Amino acid sequence: MKYNKEHCNIPGCNHSIYRNYMCKEHYDFYLTNDKCREISNNVIAVYEGKGSRKQKALAFRDYVVHHAFDYPMIRYEHFPLEHVFLLALRCFDKHDKERCSRVIEDFDIPANENIAMFKRIVNVQNVDDVKIKPVEFYLLSKQELISVVPFLIFIFCILLSYLLLRLTQPWTGEFFGMTYQETVCLYKQVLPYLLLLMLVLWSGIRLASFYNYFARRAYNLSLFENVDGNINMLSQIKYVKDRKLKANSYKCSLLGGLIGISSLVVYNYFSNSSFHICSFAFMLSGVMMVASLLYVYNMTVLYFPVFEALKHYKLKIDLYNPDHNGGLAKIHNFLFKTFVYNEGLILIVLWLCFKFANGWVWFIVSLLLIMRVNHARWSAKLYISSLKAFYRAKKVEREKLLLQNDEKAFDNVEKLDKLYGVKVLKYVWNIALIVVLPYLINNADGIIKWIGTQIPIIWNTVLIR
């Protein structure tokens, strides 16, 4: 990355340089206070090789943080004057639509991966000024969803690892300090959790597929009760689209981390194991399973803003929606999968930590828990609050219809009586009435006799002698 020394480095500006590689107009516009000017001076001083030890240390800190967490840092630039844009992102009043529009116009370039974040913040805080585009503008294409390839790799690796232990000849020597029999014993303990993890992984991949449904309902102003909530949802989905397309550095950091972890495992294999083609393939299958899980886990982070939008507005209950669930069927499905994904990861990873934990593992898991517990908690909370809103709306509508005292109103009352907030309970209740209850009545004598034979067995099992 190099600065142009002949004219202003703000994209599209050809005026002569005043200070810090900017013309006077842009310098005064962006560096509005002493703190901003000081930071800009520090960045330029390090770039020109004139920085003090403190300035270089701060630049190195930002370099490490950016590459470790892919977090935008002011003192690390991908293009000229990125620090100026990040200062505007941090310091400018986002309610100042005119000023923010100029920032967007100046820095809306392919190299700026954070421009979508700036647009999102401005749109959220200036809902009344947002220009709504055709609905297709907010819909996610297949390429913008989370790829299913990691999930397929995960399944293939589970099957491969099973076949390697089930069908091949036992290898001699050690595998990470374990014999073949010890490896099989450990695998039997881990396999049930791998199968559960497969279901959890699929739930996480499927979450983004609900966003087009949210976009269409928000576009029709039928997702939330107020207009602001619907427009905010559209802004968040557009932000997700833009960030997904420009997340190249994030993906590169993620792939770099996965390659580093894989290299470390392979190195430890050759250091602590006796080489055998089957044990080597078994080790690679484990590495690929972990890599698939980490990839999906990190890619779902890009889609979090849409979930965040659901937390701040009341869902609109449409009792006569064709889903016969008050318009909540897909929303409940989304919240259920969100809960399964987050809670499943928490429980499975906790179990693995209790089995293999060390200090670093617990530190990493603590960061995982903070994020996932929050999402699991909110998904459960939103599910329950939507049910309360559904039954409250159903009660109010039923009372209103009964007061009308006409044939059409009574027909609608009958339709309302067939609506259930949780459709699964409806199916369970019907099965209980039609199948289970008649069976219990017809076989009551045999069931009571069988229970009588089981009580002594259970008592002898739990009795402490």
Residue pairs with C-beta under 8 A, 6 or more apart in sequence:
1 77
1 78
1 79
1 80
2 80
3 9
3 21
3 47
3 80
3 81
4 21
4 80
5 17
5 21
6 17
7 13
7 14
7 15
7 16
7 17
7 23
8 14
8 15
8 16
8 17
8 18
8 21
8 22
8 23
8 26
9 21
9 22
9 80
9 81
10 22
10 23
10 26
10 81
10 84
10 106
11 106
11 107
11 109
12 106
13 23
13 26
13 106
15 23
15 24
15 25
15 26
16 23
17 23
18 24
18 27
19 27
20 27
20 31
20 40
20 41
20 44
21 44
21 80
21 81
22 30
22 81
22 84
26 106
29 102
30 36
30 84
30 87
30 88
31 37
31 40
31 84
31 87
32 91
33 91
36 87
36 91
39 74
39 75
39 83
39 87
40 83
40 84
40 87
42 51
42 55
42 58
42 59
42 75
43 59
43 74
43 75
43 77
43 83
45 51
45 52
45 55
46 55
46 56
46 59
46 75
51 59
58 75
59 75
59 76
61 75
62 73
62 74
62 75
62 76
63 73
63 75
63 76
65 71
65 73
66 72
66 73
66 76
67 253
68 253
70 249
70 250
70 253
70 254
72 86
72 89
72 113
72 114
73 86
74 83
74 86
74 87
74 90
75 83
77 83
78 111
78 112
78 113
78 249
79 109
79 111
79 112
82 112
85 103
85 106
85 107
85 112
85 114
85 115
85 118
86 114
88 103
88 118
89 114
89 117
89 118
89 121
92 99
92 100
92 103
93 99
94 100
94 121
94 122
94 124
94 125
94 126
95 125
95 126
97 122
97 126
97 129
100 118
100 122
101 122
103 118
104 115
104 118
104 119
104 122
107 115
107 118
108 115
109 115
110 246
112 246
113 243
113 246
113 247
113 248
113 249
113 250
115 242
115 246
116 238
116 239
116 242
116 243
116 246
117 239
117 243
119 238
119 239
119 242
120 235
120 236
120 238
120 239
120 305
123 130
123 231
123 232
123 235
123 238
123 239
124 232
124 235
124 236
127 227
127 228
127 231
127 232
127 235
130 231
130 234
130 235
132 219
132 231
132 234
135 215
135 216
135 219
137 238
138 215
138 218
138 219
138 234
138 237
138 238
138 241
139 212
139 215
139 216
140 208
140 211
140 212
140 215
140 237
140 240
140 241
144 208
144 241
144 244
144 245
145 208
145 209
146 204
146 205
146 207
146 208
146 296
146 299
146 300
146 303
147 205
147 299
148 205
150 201
150 205
150 291
150 292
150 293
150 295
150 296
151 198
151 201
151 202
151 205
151 292
151 296
153 288
153 289
153 291
153 292
154 197
154 198
154 201
154 288
154 289
154 292
154 293
155 198
157 285
157 286
157 288
157 289
157 292
158 191
158 194
158 195
158 198
158 285
158 289
160 281
160 285
161 187
161 282
161 285
161 286
161 289
162 191
164 278
164 281
164 282
164 285
165 183
165 184
165 187
165 282
168 278
169 278
170 180
170 181
171 180
171 274
171 276
171 278
171 279
172 180
172 274
172 276
173 273
173 274
173 275
173 276
173 279
174 272
174 273
174 274
175 183
175 273
175 274
175 279
175 282
175 283
176 268
176 269
176 272
176 273
176 283
177 272
177 273
178 186
183 279
183 282
189 355
193 348
193 351
193 352
194 289
196 344
196 348
197 293
197 344
197 348
199 340
199 344
200 340
200 341
200 344
200 345
200 348
201 292
201 293
201 296
203 337
203 338
203 340
203 341
203 344
204 296
204 297
204 300
204 337
204 341
205 296
206 337
207 300
207 303
207 307
207 334
207 337
207 338
207 341
208 240
208 300
208 303
210 330
210 333
210 334
211 237
211 240
211 303
211 306
213 330
214 223
214 233
214 237
214 306
215 233
215 234
215 237
217 223
217 230
217 327
218 224
218 229
218 230
218 231
218 233
218 234
218 237
219 230
219 234
221 227
221 230
222 230
222 316
222 318
222 327
223 229
223 230
223 233
223 315
223 316
224 230
224 233
224 313
224 314
224 315
224 316
225 313
225 314
225 315
225 316
226 313
226 314
228 313
229 309
229 312
229 313
229 314
232 309
232 312
232 313
233 306
233 309
233 310
233 313
236 305
236 306
236 308
236 309
237 306
239 305
240 302
240 303
240 305
240 306
243 302
244 302
247 302
250 298
250 302
254 294
254 295
254 298
254 299
257 294
258 291
258 294
258 295
261 287
261 290
261 291
261 294
262 287
262 291
265 283
265 286
265 287
266 283
266 287
269 280
269 283
273 279
273 283
297 345
300 341
304 375
307 338
307 375
307 378
307 379
310 382
311 378
311 382
314 389
315 327
315 328
315 331
315 386
315 389
316 327
317 326
317 327
317 328
317 389
317 390
317 393
318 326
318 327
319 326
319 393
319 394
319 397
319 416
319 419
320 415
321 327
323 329
323 330
324 418
324 419
324 423
325 332
325 390
325 419
325 420
325 421
325 423
326 390
326 393
326 394
326 419
326 421
328 386
328 390
328 421
329 423
331 386
332 383
332 386
332 422
335 379
335 380
335 382
335 383
335 386
336 379
336 383
338 375
338 376
338 379
339 376
339 379
339 380
339 383
342 372
342 373
342 375
342 376
342 379
343 372
343 376
345 368
345 372
346 368
346 369
346 372
346 373
346 376
349 365
349 368
350 365
353 361
353 362
353 365
386 421
387 421
387 422
390 421
391 421
394 416
394 419
397 412
397 416
398 413
398 416
401 409
401 410
401 412
401 413
401 416
402 409
402 413
420 426
440 447
